[in-house]
Amino acid sequence: SPQGEVFVSATRSGDLYFRSDRGNARGIYRATRDGNVELQKIPGGDASNPLIDRKGNFLIFSSTRPGGLGGTDLWVTFRENGGW
């Protein structure tokens, strides 16, 4: 896209997870092999620098959200019922 995409990681099935600043929808996106690209709705707000596990069951990311131990912390979220 014409926007900046960074921090890409992939599942075994070929889904790509990456950070993008697409207009007002900044965050972590998923691109599937069939060409669909969608913003991932990760509860709690700010999410960046995604690392998806090979099976696509959990996602590690960095965030400045409240409740962490410092300015930016690592967080993990698990896929449940089609969402995070």
C-alpha positions in Angstrom: 0.0 0.0 0.0 1.1 3.6 -0.1 1.3 3.6 3.7 4.2 2.3 5.8 4.0 -1.4 6.8 6.5 -2.8 9.3 7.2 -5.7 11.7 5.8 -8.5 9.5 5.4 -12.0 10.8 3.7 -15.0 9.3 1.7 -18.2 10.2 2.4 -21.6 8.6 -0.7 -21.1 6.4 0.8 -17.9 5.0 -1.3 -15.2 6.8 0.9 -12.1 7.4 0.5 -9.9 10.5 2.1 -6.4 10.3 1.8 -2.9 11.7 0.4 -0.2 9.4 -0.6 3.4 9.6 -3.6 3.4 7.3 -5.4 6.7 7.8 -7.2 6.7 11.1 -7.0 2.9 11.4 -3.5 2.5 12.8 -2.7 -0.9 14.3 -2.0 -4.5 13.5 -3.3 -5.9 10.3 -3.7 -9.4 8.9 -3.3 -10.2 5.2 -4.5 -13.6 4.0 -3.3 -15.6 1.0 -6.5 -14.7 -0.9 -5.7 -11.0 -0.7 -8.0 -9.9 2.2 -6.4 -7.3 4.5 -8.1 -6.5 7.8 -7.4 -4.5 10.9 -7.2 -6.8 13.9 -9.4 -5.7 16.8 -7.2 -6.2 19.9 -8.9 -5.2 23.1 -7.2 -2.4 25.1 -6.2 -0.1 22.3 -2.6 0.7 21.2 -0.9 -2.4 19.6 2.3 -2.6 17.5 5.2 -4.8 16.5 3.2 -8.0 16.1 4.7 -11.5 16.3 2.2 -14.2 15.5 2.8 -17.8 16.4 3.1 -20.3 13.6 -0.4 -21.8 14.1 -2.0 -18.3 14.5 -3.2 -19.1 18.0 -1.5 -16.2 19.9 0.0 -12.8 19.1 2.7 -11.0 21.0 2.8 -7.3 20.6 4.1 -4.1 22.2 1.9 -1.4 23.7 1.9 1.7 25.9 -1.6 0.7 27.3 -2.3 1.2 31.0 -1.4 -1.6 33.3 2.1 -2.3 32.1 5.4 -2.1 33.9 7.0 0.7 31.9 6.6 3.0 29.0 6.2 0.3 26.4 5.6 -3.4 27.4 5.2 -6.7 25.7 1.7 -8.2 25.8 0.1 -11.5 24.6 -3.4 -12.1 23.3 -5.0 -15.4 22.4 -7.4 -16.2 19.5 -10.8 -17.2 21.0 -14.0 -17.6 19.1 -12.6 -15.9 16.0 -11.3 -12.8 17.8 -8.5 -11.7 20.1 
